[in-house]
Amino acid sequence: MSNPLLTPHTLPPFSAIQPEHILPGIETLISDTLATVDTLANNDQPSWDSVIAPIEEAYDRLNSAWSPVGHLNAVANTPELREAYNAALPKLSEYATQLGQHQGLFKAYRRIADSADFASLSAAQQATIEHALRDFRLSGIDLPAEQQQRYADINKRLSELTSQFSNNVLDATQAWTRHITDSSELAGVPQSALDMLAQNAQQQDKEGWLITLDFPSFYPILSFCDNRALREEVYRANVTKASDQGPHAGQFDNTQLMEEILALRQEEAQLLGFANYAELSLATKMAESTEQVVSFLRQLAQRSKTAAAQELAELQAFASSELGLPTLEAWDVGYASEKLRVARYALSQEDLRPYFPAPKVLNGLFTVIGKLYGIDIVQLHDFDTYHADVSFYEVQRDGQAIARFYLDLYARSHKRGGAWMDDCRVRRQRLDGSVQLPIAYLVCNFTPPVGGKPALLTHNEVTTLFHEFGHGLHHMLTKVSVGSVSGINGVAWDAVELPSQFMENWCWEKEALDLISGHYQTGEPLPAELLDKMMAAKNFQAAMMMVRQLEFALFDFVLHRDFQPGVTQVQQVLDAVRAEVAVLIPPSFNRFAHAFTHIFAGGYAAGYYSYKWAEVLSADAFSAFEEEGIFNRQTGERFLTAVLEQGGSKPAMELFKAFRGREPDIGPLLRHSGLAA
């Protein structure tokens, strides 16, 4: 039987990949790659061309096979696929450890770094070697054999635990539904959401409406539903996912997994000579010390908390006087906030939906990108897919293809929640001299089209699309041809959100909104009256949003900095951080941490602060466009060449300064958030 994972391909053969292909295919490729490494590492005169270039090619073969498997596991999950994916994870973890502790390879890289030829290598080649030498040290290359084995065991176990954490969240999300047959229970919910809930029910051969824990399904209940008891029921189900509380208490409980993950990370950090995992995390980031990160977050909290407390007091007063809610519970906050927004600005997110049909938003987004960077985006129709919702595009400059991407916009069952960009292929020069073009996956979970209408997006969803597309541009517009530092590869994690958050700014500019908005029935652009209301409401509860993000970031960082196995209680750490920075303390049954996949399964461990850190960079970078014109072609070209094209070939601060001419300033972020003193 031929295995599609072992057959060279330009695009993933999604329809041909079966669960039974995964483990044998990955095992074969791991074995082939390690054999290649063993041979090349013995080279008497190691050089870029004789050792590193062919090794990069071997790595890419394995990555090209694993990428569609990981993607399918996230967007088209089945029990059989999950089992095969989970079986391959420990093999990949062992492989990564073997590479990281390969003495022959380490010596070859070090000899190349110490050679006279190193100075003549390109910046990308030098960065690749420097990053590799750093990563060897972070993989325990200098440890005694017994400790190297322990390091390997820890990483293998962590790959299993983090995958199980993610699976528990997905299973807990899928397990809960609320079937409603009496429309009066859903009073206040907008028609667009009712149509979607009715579609959910129809897909399960049920009458009425079906609420799930997918964001587009539960969010309208918490924001609009007059039925307080239903709001509480949905809130409770959502914030107790994968925990010891709520309707499925104990069934998908992540409590033990979290403690084991944290203990193993702490042990790994100490093996490598770091005091804690937060210190280890910073070894590959822009931030210089744990103190710098914590003081940065606390400084922002001090600037925000008074304003956040004032916003909450206003909300409580409004809820009491106008909504008959003398006590504002957690399940009332979204509902009361939406009512206050409407009362204050005569604007609801639902008012904006008809003006943001997905096809119009996409075309407008492509126009915005074209104006900034001089590229065209063309839809392709002949490609192998895994779901009818997926579309495929080519990015062109001067008629020449420079990248491609898959776009998967809508929420559905068996698809992981949230929104993300991932790489399918990296840009790199092959051994034959040709260039492999980058390919991206862009994934969201928007409300799907219902009842013959196009998908109508909220402005928040539009912003999410622009955010993920910013990541995509970082990956696709790179000019670096060395895979290890091409696109988002090799970029410091706390700078990787710069291009994504930067793109969000265009969602608030009239010139851009004229391109991305148009009523789905009439084509009329967003009326000036609605735009004015939207701009007036832009910073509505911005301080409450700020302290909420700071709560997540501080919790993550302090947890990883201070964790002591058998002593630290995860919930107590979260409670202490909330007491310090939050203005809204959730009920005691809230188990937010149990579904915090970003830090327990998604690469943001001791790194969630990156969102705020990079927001300082992105707000400051955008201020150049505010000064010079939001579609100023020269400014766009400068950002393209200084940041997007460089990938991880140079330090992030060096690239920022090349664009802005100075170090970043926190002022624009505070101004954009309405918090400037």
matplotlib code that plots the C-alpha trace (Angstrom):
import matplotlib.pyplot as plt

x = [0.0, 1.5, 1.6, 0.7, 2.9, 5.9, 5.1, 6.6, 3.9, 3.6, 0.2, -1.0, -3.0, -5.7, -8.2, -5.7, -4.4, -5.9, -5.2, -3.4, -0.8, 0.2, 2.4, 4.2, 4.8, 6.2, 8.3, 9.8, 10.6, 12.1, 14.3, 15.4, 16.1, 18.2, 20.2, 20.8, 21.9, 24.3, 26.0, 26.3, 27.5, 30.5, 31.7, 35.5, 35.1, 31.6, 30.2, 26.9, 26.6, 28.0, 26.1, 23.4, 21.6, 21.0, 20.0, 17.4, 16.1, 15.7, 13.9, 11.5, 10.5, 9.4, 7.7, 5.8, 4.3, 3.5, 2.0, -1.2, -1.6, -1.5, -3.8, -6.4, -6.3, -7.3, -9.9, -11.4, -10.9, -12.1, -11.4, -9.2, -7.3, -6.7, -5.5, -3.0, -1.9, -1.4, 0.6, 3.0, 3.6, 6.0, 8.0, 8.4, 9.3, 12.0, 13.2, 13.5, 15.4, 17.8, 18.5, 18.9, 21.4, 23.3, 27.0, 28.2, 25.7, 26.5, 30.2, 29.6, 27.5, 30.1, 33.0, 31.1, 30.4, 34.2, 35.4, 36.8, 33.9, 31.2, 31.7, 30.9, 27.5, 24.3, 22.5, 19.9, 22.5, 24.4, 21.2, 20.3, 23.6, 23.5, 19.9, 20.9, 23.8, 21.5, 18.9, 21.5, 22.2, 18.5, 18.1, 20.6, 23.6, 26.0, 24.2, 25.6, 24.0, 21.6, 20.2, 20.0, 17.8, 15.6, 15.3, 14.1, 11.6, 10.2, 9.7, 8.1, 5.7, 5.0, 4.0, 1.5, 0.1, -0.4, -2.2, -4.4, -5.2, -6.2, -8.3, -10.1, -11.1, -12.3, -14.3, -15.8, -16.8, -18.5, -20.1, -22.4, -25.5, -28.7, -31.8, -34.5, -38.0, -39.8, -38.7, -39.6, -36.5, -34.4, -36.0, -33.6, -31.3, -30.8, -32.2, -28.8, -27.9, -31.3, -30.9, -27.5, -28.9, -31.8, -29.2, -27.3, -30.6, -31.4, -28.0, -28.8, -32.4, -33.9, -36.7, -36.1, -32.7, -29.4, -26.8, -23.3, -20.0, -18.6, -18.0, -20.5, -23.1, -22.8, -21.6, -25.0, -26.7, -24.3, -24.6, -28.2, -30.5, -33.0, -33.4, -31.0, -31.3, -30.3, -27.4, -26.2, -26.5, -24.5, -21.9, -21.5, -21.0, -18.5, -16.3, -16.2, -15.0, -12.6, -12.6, -13.9, -16.9, -20.0, -22.3, -19.6, -17.6, -14.7, -15.4, -12.7, -10.9, -7.5, -6.6, -4.0, -2.6, -2.0, -0.1, 2.0, 2.7, 3.9, 6.0, 7.8, 8.4, 9.9, 12.1, 13.2, 14.2, 16.2, 18.0, 19.1, 20.4, 17.5, 15.8, 12.3, 10.4, 9.7, 13.5, 13.9, 11.0, 12.8, 16.0, 14.4, 12.5, 13.0, 12.4, 15.6, 14.5, 11.5, 11.6, 11.3, 8.2, 6.4, 7.1, 5.9, 2.6, 2.2, 3.0, 0.2, -2.1, -1.5, -2.2, -5.5, -7.0, -8.5, -10.2, -11.4, -12.9, -14.7, -16.1, -17.3, -19.0, -20.8, -21.9, -23.2, -25.1, -26.6, -27.6, -29.2, -31.1, -32.0, -32.0, -33.3, -30.1, -29.1, -26.3, -24.2, -23.2, -20.6, -23.3, -24.9, -21.7, -21.8, -25.6, -25.4, -22.4, -24.2, -27.3, -25.0, -23.2, -26.6, -27.8, -24.7, -23.8, -27.0, -24.7, -24.7, -22.3, -25.4, -26.1, -22.8, -23.2, -25.2, -22.4, -19.7, -20.6, -17.6, -17.0, -16.9, -14.6, -12.2, -12.1, -11.6, -8.8, -7.0, -7.4, -5.9, -2.9, -2.5, -2.4, 0.2, 2.5, 1.8, 0.6, -2.4, -4.4, -6.1, -8.5, -7.7, -10.3, -8.5, -7.1, -7.4, -9.4, -10.7, -14.0, -16.3, -15.9, -12.2, -11.0, -7.5, -5.6, -2.4, -0.4, 1.2, 3.6, 3.9, 2.0, 4.4, 3.3, 5.1, 2.9, -0.4, -2.8, -5.8, -8.7, -11.0, -13.4, -16.4, -17.1, -18.3, -18.2, -14.9, -13.0, -10.8, -12.1, -10.3, -8.4, -4.9, -2.3, 0.0, 2.6, 2.0, 5.2, 8.1, 9.9, 13.4, 15.9, 16.0, 19.3, 18.5, 18.5, 14.7, 12.7, 9.9, 7.0, 5.5, 2.0, -0.1, -3.2, -5.6, -8.3, -11.2, -14.4, -16.9, -20.7, -21.3, -23.6, -27.2, -30.5, -29.0, -27.4, -23.6, -21.8, -22.3, -19.4, -19.3, -16.7, -14.8, -14.7, -13.4, -10.6, -9.8, -9.6, -7.2, -5.1, -4.6, -3.9, -1.1, 0.5, -0.1, 1.6, 4.6, 4.9, 4.1, 5.9, 9.3, 12.3, 14.4, 15.3, 16.6, 13.7, 14.8, 14.5, 12.0, 8.6, 7.6, 10.4, 13.1, 11.2, 11.3, 7.9, 7.2, 7.6, 5.6, 2.4, 3.7, 2.5, -0.9, -1.8, -0.5, -3.0, -6.0, -5.5, -6.9, -10.3, -10.7, -9.8, -12.5, -10.5, -10.1, -13.7, -15.0, -13.2, -14.1, -17.8, -20.9, -24.5, -25.1, -28.3, -27.7, -23.8, -24.1, -20.8, -20.9, -22.9, -21.1, -23.5, -22.7, -19.0, -19.1, -20.9, -18.3, -15.4, -17.1, -17.6, -14.1, -12.6, -15.9, -14.7, -11.1, -9.6, -11.7, -10.5, -6.9, -6.9, -8.5, -5.6, -3.1, -4.8, -4.2, -0.6, 0.4, -1.2, 0.7, 4.0, 3.8, 2.6, 5.6, 8.0, 6.9, 5.6, 6.6, 5.4, 3.1, 2.9, 1.5, -2.2, -3.0, -6.4, -4.8, -2.3, -5.1, -7.1, -4.1, -3.5, -7.2, -7.1, -4.1, -5.2, -8.8, -11.9, -14.4, -13.8, -15.5, -17.5, -15.6, -16.7, -15.0, -12.2, -10.8, -7.3, -8.6, -9.3, -6.4, -5.0, -2.7, -0.4, -1.1, -1.1, -0.4, 3.2, 2.4, 3.7, 5.3, 4.7, 1.1, 2.6, 3.7, 0.3, 0.7, 4.5, 3.9, 0.9, 3.4, 5.4, 2.4, 0.7, 4.0, 4.6, 1.1, 1.7, 4.1, 1.1, -1.0, 1.7, 2.4, -1.0, -2.6, -2.1, 1.2, 2.9, 6.5, 5.6, 4.1, 7.2, 9.4, 7.4, 7.5, 11.3, 12.3, 9.9, 7.8, 10.5, 13.2, 11.6, 13.8, 17.0, 17.8, 16.8, 13.3, 14.4, 16.9, 14.1, 11.7, 14.4, 15.2, 11.5, 10.8, 14.3, 14.2, 13.2, 9.4, 7.4, 4.4, 2.6, 0.7, -0.7, -2.1, -3.5, -5.1, -6.7, -8.0, -5.7, -3.2, -2.6]
y = [0.0, 3.3, 5.9, 9.5, 10.8, 9.2, 10.5, 13.9, 16.5, 20.3, 20.5, 18.2, 15.2, 15.6, 13.2, 10.4, 10.6, 7.9, 7.2, 4.0, 6.0, 8.2, 6.1, 4.1, 7.1, 9.3, 6.4, 5.9, 9.6, 9.9, 6.9, 8.3, 11.8, 10.4, 8.3, 11.3, 13.3, 10.6, 10.4, 14.2, 14.9, 12.8, 15.1, 15.9, 19.4, 20.5, 23.6, 25.1, 23.3, 19.9, 19.6, 22.2, 22.6, 18.8, 18.5, 21.3, 19.4, 16.2, 18.2, 19.7, 16.2, 15.2, 18.6, 18.4, 15.0, 15.9, 19.4, 18.1, 15.4, 18.0, 20.3, 17.5, 16.6, 20.2, 20.9, 17.5, 15.4, 11.8, 9.2, 7.2, 10.2, 11.3, 7.9, 7.8, 11.4, 10.7, 7.5, 9.6, 12.4, 10.5, 9.3, 12.9, 14.0, 11.3, 12.4, 16.0, 15.1, 12.9, 15.7, 18.2, 15.9, 14.7, 15.3, 14.8, 17.4, 19.8, 19.6, 20.1, 23.3, 24.5, 23.9, 25.8, 28.7, 28.8, 28.6, 31.4, 30.9, 31.8, 35.5, 35.1, 33.4, 35.3, 36.8, 34.1, 31.3, 32.8, 33.2, 29.6, 28.4, 30.6, 29.6, 25.9, 26.2, 27.9, 25.2, 22.4, 23.9, 24.1, 20.5, 19.4, 18.8, 19.5, 17.3, 13.9, 10.9, 10.1, 13.7, 13.7, 10.6, 12.3, 15.3, 13.0, 11.3, 14.7, 15.9, 12.7, 12.8, 16.5, 15.9, 13.3, 15.4, 18.6, 16.7, 15.1, 18.5, 19.8, 16.6, 17.0, 20.6, 19.6, 16.6, 18.7, 21.3, 18.7, 16.9, 19.8, 21.0, 22.6, 21.8, 24.4, 24.0, 27.0, 30.2, 32.4, 31.0, 32.8, 36.2, 38.9, 36.8, 38.3, 36.6, 35.8, 33.8, 32.1, 31.0, 29.5, 27.7, 26.4, 25.1, 23.4, 21.6, 20.6, 19.1, 16.8, 16.1, 18.1, 20.6, 24.1, 25.4, 23.9, 25.8, 24.4, 25.5, 26.7, 30.5, 31.6, 29.6, 30.5, 34.1, 35.5, 33.8, 35.5, 38.8, 39.1, 36.5, 38.0, 34.6, 35.0, 31.4, 30.2, 32.7, 31.2, 27.7, 28.4, 30.4, 27.7, 25.0, 27.1, 28.2, 24.7, 22.8, 20.0, 20.5, 19.2, 21.5, 22.0, 19.7, 17.2, 17.5, 15.2, 13.6, 15.4, 16.9, 18.6, 19.2, 16.4, 17.1, 20.7, 19.8, 17.2, 19.5, 22.3, 20.0, 18.5, 22.0, 23.1, 20.0, 20.5, 24.1, 23.1, 20.3, 23.0, 25.3, 27.7, 28.6, 28.1, 27.6, 31.3, 31.8, 29.0, 30.4, 33.8, 32.2, 32.5, 35.7, 39.5, 40.2, 40.0, 38.9, 37.6, 40.9, 42.9, 40.9, 41.1, 44.8, 45.5, 43.7, 45.4, 48.8, 48.3, 47.1, 50.2, 52.4, 50.5, 49.3, 52.6, 53.1, 49.5, 49.8, 53.0, 51.1, 48.3, 50.7, 52.4, 48.9, 47.9, 51.2, 50.8, 47.1, 48.0, 51.1, 50.1, 46.2, 45.4, 43.6, 44.8, 42.2, 41.9, 38.2, 36.9, 35.7, 39.2, 41.1, 40.4, 41.0, 44.3, 45.5, 45.0, 46.9, 49.7, 49.9, 50.3, 52.8, 54.9, 54.7, 53.3, 50.6, 46.8, 44.4, 43.0, 46.3, 46.0, 42.4, 43.1, 45.4, 42.8, 39.8, 37.5, 37.7, 41.5, 41.5, 39.1, 41.1, 44.3, 42.7, 41.6, 45.2, 46.6, 44.3, 45.1, 48.8, 48.3, 45.8, 45.7, 42.1, 40.4, 37.5, 35.1, 32.3, 28.8, 26.2, 23.0, 21.6, 18.7, 19.6, 18.1, 20.1, 21.9, 25.2, 25.5, 27.8, 28.2, 31.2, 32.2, 35.4, 37.0, 39.8, 41.1, 38.1, 35.6, 33.3, 33.9, 32.0, 30.2, 29.7, 27.6, 29.6, 27.7, 30.3, 28.7, 26.9, 23.3, 20.1, 18.2, 21.4, 23.0, 26.4, 29.7, 31.2, 30.6, 30.6, 27.7, 26.9, 24.2, 24.8, 27.2, 29.2, 27.8, 27.1, 23.4, 21.6, 21.8, 25.6, 26.0, 27.9, 26.2, 28.7, 29.2, 27.9, 28.8, 27.5, 30.4, 29.1, 30.9, 29.8, 32.3, 32.0, 30.0, 31.1, 30.4, 30.3, 31.3, 34.4, 34.9, 34.6, 38.0, 38.8, 41.0, 43.7, 41.6, 38.7, 41.1, 42.1, 38.4, 37.8, 40.7, 39.5, 36.0, 37.3, 39.4, 36.2, 34.8, 37.7, 37.3, 33.7, 34.2, 37.5, 36.5, 36.7, 34.5, 31.2, 29.3, 27.3, 27.6, 31.5, 31.9, 33.6, 33.1, 30.6, 31.8, 34.9, 35.6, 34.5, 37.8, 39.6, 37.1, 38.9, 42.2, 41.7, 40.2, 42.9, 45.5, 44.4, 44.9, 48.7, 48.9, 47.6, 51.0, 53.3, 54.8, 54.5, 50.7, 50.2, 51.6, 48.7, 45.9, 46.8, 46.7, 45.7, 42.1, 43.1, 46.6, 46.8, 50.1, 50.8, 51.3, 54.5, 57.5, 57.5, 53.8, 54.5, 57.5, 55.3, 52.5, 54.9, 56.5, 53.0, 51.8, 52.0, 51.0, 49.0, 49.0, 49.2, 46.1, 44.3, 45.4, 44.1, 40.8, 40.2, 41.2, 38.8, 35.9, 37.0, 37.5, 34.2, 32.3, 34.0, 33.9, 30.3, 29.2, 31.3, 30.3, 26.7, 24.2, 20.6, 19.5, 23.0, 25.4, 25.2, 26.5, 27.9, 29.8, 31.4, 32.5, 33.8, 35.8, 37.4, 38.3, 39.9, 42.0, 43.1, 42.1, 44.3, 41.6, 38.5, 35.4, 32.9, 30.3, 27.5, 29.3, 27.0, 29.2, 27.6, 24.1, 25.2, 27.6, 25.7, 28.6, 27.9, 24.2, 23.0, 25.8, 27.1, 30.2, 28.8, 31.6, 33.5, 34.8, 38.2, 38.3, 39.6, 42.8, 43.0, 42.8, 45.2, 47.9, 47.2, 47.0, 50.2, 52.1, 50.6, 51.7, 55.2, 55.6, 55.1, 57.5, 60.1, 59.3, 58.0, 54.6, 53.6, 55.3, 53.0, 54.0, 53.3, 50.0, 49.1, 50.0, 47.8, 45.0, 45.1, 45.9, 43.4, 41.0, 40.0, 39.3, 36.4, 35.4, 36.2, 39.2, 40.0, 41.4, 44.6, 45.3, 44.9, 47.2, 49.9, 49.5, 50.4, 53.0, 54.5, 54.1, 51.7, 51.1, 53.6, 52.5, 55.8, 54.7, 51.6, 53.6, 56.2, 53.5, 52.0, 55.3, 55.1, 57.8, 60.1]
z = [0.0, -1.0, 1.8, 0.8, 3.6, 1.9, -1.6, -2.4, -2.9, -3.3, -1.6, 1.2, -0.2, 2.5, 0.9, 0.6, 4.2, 6.4, 10.1, 9.3, 7.2, 10.0, 12.4, 9.8, 7.6, 10.4, 11.8, 8.4, 7.9, 11.4, 10.7, 7.3, 8.8, 11.7, 9.3, 7.1, 10.2, 11.4, 8.0, 7.5, 11.0, 10.3, 7.6, 8.1, 6.7, 7.7, 5.9, 5.1, 1.8, 2.9, 6.2, 7.0, 3.7, 3.2, 6.8, 6.4, 3.3, 5.4, 8.2, 5.6, 4.3, 7.7, 8.5, 5.2, 6.2, 9.8, 9.0, 7.3, 10.0, 12.8, 10.8, 10.3, 14.0, 14.8, 12.1, 11.2, 14.4, 14.5, 17.2, 14.7, 13.5, 17.1, 18.2, 15.2, 15.9, 19.6, 18.8, 16.7, 19.2, 21.5, 18.5, 17.3, 20.9, 21.0, 17.6, 18.6, 21.7, 19.7, 17.4, 20.2, 22.0, 18.9, 19.8, 16.2, 14.8, 17.7, 16.9, 13.2, 13.8, 16.3, 13.8, 11.1, 13.6, 14.5, 10.9, 8.8, 6.4, 8.9, 8.3, 4.6, 5.3, 4.9, 7.9, 7.7, 7.6, 10.6, 12.5, 11.8, 13.2, 16.2, 17.0, 16.6, 19.0, 21.6, 21.1, 21.6, 25.0, 25.7, 24.7, 27.3, 25.1, 28.0, 30.5, 31.8, 30.0, 32.9, 32.9, 29.1, 29.4, 32.0, 29.7, 26.9, 29.2, 30.4, 26.8, 25.7, 28.6, 28.1, 24.5, 25.7, 28.5, 26.5, 23.7, 26.3, 27.8, 24.4, 23.7, 27.1, 26.2, 22.8, 24.2, 27.0, 24.5, 22.3, 25.3, 26.4, 24.4, 25.5, 23.4, 23.4, 21.9, 23.5, 21.7, 24.7, 26.5, 23.8, 24.0, 23.2, 21.1, 17.6, 14.5, 13.1, 16.2, 16.3, 12.7, 13.5, 16.7, 14.5, 12.0, 14.8, 15.8, 12.2, 11.8, 14.7, 13.4, 16.2, 16.3, 17.8, 18.7, 19.9, 22.0, 22.0, 23.6, 20.3, 20.7, 17.9, 19.7, 23.3, 22.9, 21.7, 24.8, 27.2, 25.4, 24.4, 26.1, 28.5, 30.2, 33.2, 34.2, 30.7, 30.8, 34.1, 32.8, 29.6, 31.6, 34.1, 31.4, 29.6, 32.5, 34.0, 30.9, 31.5, 35.3, 38.6, 38.5, 36.3, 34.4, 33.4, 36.7, 36.7, 33.4, 31.3, 34.3, 33.5, 37.2, 37.4, 33.9, 34.8, 37.9, 36.1, 33.1, 35.5, 37.6, 34.5, 33.0, 36.4, 36.5, 32.9, 33.6, 36.6, 34.7, 32.2, 34.9, 35.1, 38.4, 36.9, 33.7, 33.2, 33.0, 30.5, 28.4, 28.2, 26.7, 23.3, 23.7, 23.5, 27.2, 29.2, 32.6, 34.6, 36.6, 33.4, 32.3, 35.7, 36.1, 32.6, 33.3, 36.7, 35.3, 32.7, 35.4, 37.5, 34.5, 33.9, 37.1, 38.3, 35.0, 34.9, 38.4, 37.2, 34.1, 36.3, 38.8, 35.8, 34.6, 38.0, 38.4, 35.0, 35.6, 38.9, 37.7, 34.2, 34.1, 37.6, 38.5, 41.9, 42.0, 38.8, 38.4, 36.0, 33.6, 33.6, 32.6, 28.9, 28.8, 30.8, 28.8, 25.5, 26.9, 28.2, 24.9, 23.1, 25.6, 25.5, 21.8, 20.2, 18.8, 19.1, 17.4, 15.7, 14.1, 12.3, 11.1, 7.9, 6.7, 7.1, 4.8, 4.7, 0.9, 1.0, 4.0, 2.3, -0.9, 1.1, 3.2, 0.0, -1.4, 1.8, 1.6, -2.1, -1.4, 1.4, -0.1, -3.9, -4.0, -5.5, -4.0, -6.5, -5.6, -6.9, -7.4, -8.2, -5.0, -2.6, 0.5, 3.8, 4.0, 1.7, 3.7, 2.9, 0.1, -1.4, -2.6, -4.3, -3.4, -6.4, -7.0, -10.6, -11.8, -10.2, -7.4, -4.1, -1.6, -1.1, 1.8, 2.9, 4.5, 6.9, 8.4, 10.1, 13.3, 13.1, 15.2, 15.4, 14.8, 17.6, 18.8, 18.4, 15.5, 14.4, 11.6, 11.1, 8.5, 5.9, 4.0, 4.7, 2.1, 1.6, -1.2, -2.1, -2.9, -6.6, -6.3, -6.7, -4.1, -2.2, -1.8, 1.6, 2.3, 5.3, 7.1, 8.2, 10.6, 12.3, 14.0, 12.7, 12.5, 9.3, 6.5, 7.4, 5.3, 2.0, 3.3, 3.3, 6.6, 8.4, 10.7, 13.8, 13.8, 16.4, 13.9, 11.2, 13.6, 14.3, 10.5, 10.1, 13.1, 11.7, 8.3, 9.8, 11.0, 7.5, 5.8, 8.2, 7.0, 3.3, 2.4, 3.8, 1.4, 3.6, 1.9, 4.9, 6.5, 10.1, 10.1, 7.2, 7.9, 11.5, 12.2, 14.5, 15.5, 19.2, 20.6, 22.2, 18.8, 16.8, 17.5, 16.1, 12.5, 13.6, 16.0, 13.6, 10.9, 13.3, 13.2, 9.6, 11.0, 12.7, 9.8, 7.6, 4.4, 5.1, 6.4, 3.1, 1.4, 3.8, 4.5, 2.3, 3.3, 2.2, 0.4, -1.0, -1.1, 0.8, 2.7, 6.5, 6.9, 8.5, 11.4, 12.3, 11.8, 14.2, 16.8, 16.3, 16.7, 19.8, 21.3, 20.3, 23.8, 25.6, 28.6, 27.2, 30.7, 31.8, 28.7, 29.5, 33.1, 31.9, 29.5, 32.2, 34.6, 32.1, 31.4, 35.0, 36.0, 33.3, 34.1, 37.9, 37.8, 35.8, 37.8, 41.3, 40.8, 43.4, 42.9, 45.7, 47.1, 44.5, 43.9, 40.4, 41.4, 44.4, 42.1, 39.8, 42.7, 44.0, 40.6, 40.3, 43.8, 42.5, 39.0, 38.3, 39.1, 38.4, 40.5, 38.9, 41.0, 42.9, 40.5, 37.6, 36.3, 33.5, 33.8, 33.0, 29.4, 29.0, 26.1, 25.1, 28.0, 28.7, 25.1, 22.7, 23.0, 25.2, 28.5, 30.4, 27.2, 27.2, 28.1, 24.5, 23.4, 25.5, 24.8, 21.0, 21.3, 22.4, 19.2, 16.9, 18.2, 17.9, 14.4, 13.3, 14.6, 11.6, 9.3, 11.4, 10.8, 7.1, 5.8, 6.5, 2.8, 2.3, -0.1, 1.0, 4.7, 3.7, 1.7, 4.7, 7.0, 4.4, 4.0, 7.6, 9.3, 7.2, 4.7, 7.3, 9.2, 12.1, 10.4, 12.7, 16.3, 16.6, 18.3, 15.5, 12.9, 14.9, 15.1, 11.4, 10.7, 13.4, 13.8, 17.6, 20.4, 21.0, 23.0, 25.2, 24.5, 21.3, 23.0, 25.9, 23.5, 21.3, 24.4, 25.7, 28.7, 27.9, 31.0]

ax = plt.figure().add_subplot(projection="3d")
ax.plot(x, y, z, "-o")
ax.set_aspect("equal")
plt.show()
